[in-house]
Amino acid sequence: MEILLTLTYVALCYAVFKLFRIPVNQWTLATAALGGIFGLSLLFITMAYNHPFSTNARIYYTVTPILPAVRGRVIEVPVEDRTNQHLEAGDVLFKIDPKPYEYTVAEKRAGLADAEANIAQLKASVDQDQTTVRAPTGGFVTELALRPGVYVVPAPFRPAMVFVNDSQKDRQLAAAFQQNALQRVRAGDEAEVLFKGIPGRVFKAKVRVLIDAIAGGQLQTTGTLVNVVGPATGDRALALLDIVDDMSAYQVPLGSAGEAAIYTEHFHELSLLRKILLRMRSWQNYAFFEAG
């Protein structure tokens, strides 16, 4: 945006020099340059504090790693022909061969009396909520690689598939801003968002909440002291935005990237300039080049 404003100022100066036939010399050029540096710097700082802009906006969504409750060989994957299609909670995702557990139950029942205490636990492994894995919520399976014959285990680092939750409450639009740019932003402030996949279109939004935590400062219990090496990462603050305009006519995949601007009540006259610049950024998305 700074480049757009600078080029606009240069074009305006050129037009003024031509229109009013101002002589081009070291004094007139110095005056135009110093005026531009001072004026644009003041404009950039004022807009940054009162109408912040972020090139880092994205629709975030939740996924559920699907882990079986028991280990075994997969005998059926009913969702193989329904990849990327909506599933209801409880729909069968895949089935594990229950026969080994049925054999174990039969063996224990025929065994010693002291094995009676283990029958209930083993029987639970045979029941359909164990060897048959179902959809945890409404959503869809994507990039499905599971096939009958694959041996699955209930290990957290090796999920059998990933289930995308597609309900509205499981998705949110977040924009990352410089920390000092959000000092005057409040929940309910007007905002606008553009998406790279929808060139030439800007959507109205509102600030839902400013997340009162920054990722770069989080600590987790690991049993070792924190060793800070190099500059801190993740130093941007997040603002959650709610889109007001109807987007049903557009295809916006989950995870889509965009840009966002927030308009506070301070220096509201400058918000018009920020809106113009945001629309110019949206027009630039018409031109893109596929890297080979």
Long-range contacts (C-beta under 8 A, 24 or more apart in sequence): 1-53, 1-277, 1-281, 2-40, 2-44, 4-277, 4-280, 4-281, 5-40, 5-43, 5-44, 5-277, 6-36, 6-40, 9-36, 9-39, 9-40, 10-36, 43-270, 43-273, 46-267, 46-270, 47-267, 47-270, 47-273, 47-274, 48-178, 48-181, 49-180, 49-181, 49-183, 49-184, 49-266, 50-184, 50-264, 50-266, 50-267, 50-270, 51-261, 51-262, 51-263, 51-264, 51-267, 51-270, 51-271, 51-274, 52-177, 52-178, 52-181, 52-182, 52-185, 52-261, 52-262, 53-259, 53-260, 53-261, 53-262, 53-274, 53-277, 53-278, 54-175, 54-176, 54-177, 54-181, 54-259, 54-260, 54-261, 55-259, 56-175, 56-176, 56-236, 56-259, 57-173, 57-174, 57-175, 57-176, 57-193, 57-241, 57-257, 57-258, 57-259, 57-260, 58-173, 58-174, 58-175, 58-255, 58-256, 58-257, 58-258, 59-171, 59-172, 59-173, 59-252, 59-254, 59-255, 59-256, 59-258, 60-171, 60-172, 60-173, 60-174, 60-255, 61-164, 61-165, 61-166, 61-170, 61-171, 61-172, 61-254, 61-255, 62-165, 62-170, 62-171, 63-162, 63-163, 63-164, 63-165, 64-136, 64-137, 64-139, 64-162, 64-163, 64-165, 65-156, 65-159, 65-162, 65-163, 66-93, 66-133, 66-136, 66-159, 66-160, 66-161, 66-162, 66-163, 67-154, 67-155, 67-156, 67-159, 67-160, 68-96, 68-133, 68-152, 68-153, 68-154, 68-160, 69-125, 69-129, 69-130, 69-133, 69-154, 70-96, 70-101, 70-125, 70-130, 70-131, 70-154, 71-96, 71-151, 71-152, 71-153, 71-154, 72-96, 72-97, 72-98, 72-100, 72-101, 72-131, 72-151, 72-152, 73-97, 73-149, 73-150, 73-151, 73-152, 74-146, 74-147, 74-148, 74-149, 74-150, 74-151, 74-152, 74-160, 75-148, 76-148, 77-144, 77-146, 77-147, 77-148, 79-141, 79-144, 80-144, 80-147, 82-140, 82-141, 83-140, 83-141, 83-142, 83-143, 83-144, 84-140, 84-141, 84-142, 85-140, 86-138, 86-139, 86-140, 86-166, 87-135, 87-138, 87-139, 87-140, 87-141, 88-135, 88-138, 89-134, 89-135, 89-136, 89-137, 89-138, 90-134, 90-135, 91-134, 91-135, 92-132, 92-133, 92-134, 92-135, 93-133, 93-134, 93-135, 93-141, 93-161, 93-163, 94-133, 94-146, 94-160, 94-161, 95-131, 95-132, 95-133, 96-131, 96-132, 96-133, 96-152, 97-131, 98-125, 98-126, 98-131, 101-125, 101-126, 101-130, 101-131, 102-126, 133-160, 135-163, 136-163, 137-163, 137-165, 137-167, 137-170, 138-165, 138-166, 138-167, 139-163, 139-164, 139-165, 139-166, 139-167, 139-170, 140-164, 140-166, 164-254, 166-254, 171-254, 172-240, 173-205, 173-240, 173-241, 173-242, 173-243, 173-258, 173-260, 174-211, 174-238, 174-239, 174-240, 174-241, 175-238, 175-239, 175-241, 175-259, 175-260, 175-262, 176-236, 176-237, 176-238, 177-236, 177-237, 177-238, 177-239, 177-262, 178-236, 178-237, 179-214, 179-235, 179-236, 179-237, 182-210, 182-237, 182-239, 184-264, 184-266, 185-210, 185-239, 185-262, 185-264, 186-264, 189-262, 189-263, 189-264, 189-265, 190-262, 190-263, 190-271, 191-241, 191-260, 191-261, 191-262, 191-263, 192-260, 192-261, 192-263, 192-275, 192-278, 193-241, 193-243, 193-258, 193-259, 193-260, 194-258, 194-259, 194-260, 194-278, 194-281, 194-282, 194-285, 195-252, 195-256, 195-257, 195-258, 196-256, 196-257, 196-258, 196-285, 197-251, 197-252, 197-253, 197-256, 197-285, 198-250, 198-252, 198-282, 198-285, 199-282, 199-283, 199-284, 199-285, 199-286, 200-282, 200-283, 200-285, 200-286, 201-250, 201-282, 202-275, 202-278, 202-279, 202-282, 203-243, 203-244, 203-245, 203-247, 204-243, 204-244, 204-245, 205-241, 205-242, 205-243, 205-244, 205-245, 205-260, 206-241, 206-242, 206-244, 207-239, 207-240, 207-241, 207-262, 208-240, 208-241, 208-242, 209-239, 209-240, 210-237, 210-238, 210-239, 210-240, 211-237, 211-238, 211-239, 211-240
